[in-house]
C-alpha cells in the first residue's frame, strides 16, 4: 500500500512552521508593549494558549489511533486558518488572546498528527524521519523570523495576512497529498489494542523523558517570552532580538545536517539526549553573565546545540518504545508534556522576575535542567537493558 511521501509531510510542516513564526516571536512584546498588558498577565494568557495546545495534542494523538488521520489533518489546519483570518480583522483586546487559545489547540492538534503520520512511513528510519521533521520546522522558523521583525514594523495586520496565506498553502498540500492509501485506509486499532499498555521498563524511561520535556520547556520559554523584554530593556533593539531566532533556526538546520551524517557512526539516541540537555543548561549559565548582545548570541548558539541534539531524539525514542496500535497516543503525550512546560514557562518566569530577578531565573533554570539530566541518567541506566523495542 502506497505510503505518504516524506517530502509532502515535510512541506506541510514547513508551511505550518513559517506561518506560526509570524505569530509566536512577537506575542509577549505585542501584548506588553502594544496592548499594555503586564508580564504576569501575559504569562497567564500564554498559560491558557499552551493548555489548549496540550488538549489539542492529547485529543489529536488519541483520535489518530481510532480514526482516519487524513480528515484529522484537514480539521486541524482549517481551525488554525479560520483563527488567523479572524485575526486579520480583530487583533486587539480581548480578541487577540482569545484567538491565541484557538491557535494553541490547532497547532497542538496539527503537530501531533504530523508526528504520528511519521510513524506510518516504514520505508525510512524513524530517527531520520524525526530529524527531518525537526529540520523542516526550523527551516520554517528561519524564513519566518527573518521577516517577522520587518513586517511587524510595517503592519501587524500584514503579519496575519501572510500567516493565513501560508495556512492556505498548507491546506492545499494536505488536501492533495495526505490522502495516500496507507493513510486513508490505515487499519484502525481494535479497542483492546487501543487500551494496551507499554512494558513497565519502557514506561519508566518515557516518563523520565516526559518530565524532562516539562522542565526544559518551562525554562526554554524564557527565551521566547521574558527575554524579549529583558533585552529591549537593556537597549537592544527588537530587530536584534528577532535575529536571535533566525540564528537559532539557521543553526538548527546546520546542526541537523551534521547530526544526520554522524548518525551513521553513532547510534545511541540516549547519549544524544544527555548531551543536548547539558548544552541547554549551559546556555542559562551563560545568560547569568550576559551584559551585551554578543553574550546573548553565544548563549543562543549553545542553546541551539542542545535543542537540535536532544529534542528530535525524544520522539524517535518514544516511537521505538511504543507498539503500533498506540503510537499516536504517545506521540501526542510527548507533544502534550512539552506544551505543559510551555504553558507554565512564561508565568513561572514572570513570577520569579517580579519577586526576585532575571539572574535568579537563570540560575534556577540551569540547576533544574541539570537535575533532570541526572534523573534521566539514573532511570535509563536501570531500565534500558530490559526494554522492548518496536518498529
Order of alpha helices (4+ residues) and beta strands (2+ residues): alpha-alpha-alpha-alpha-alpha-alpha-alpha-alpha-alpha-alpha-alpha-alpha-alpha-alpha-alpha
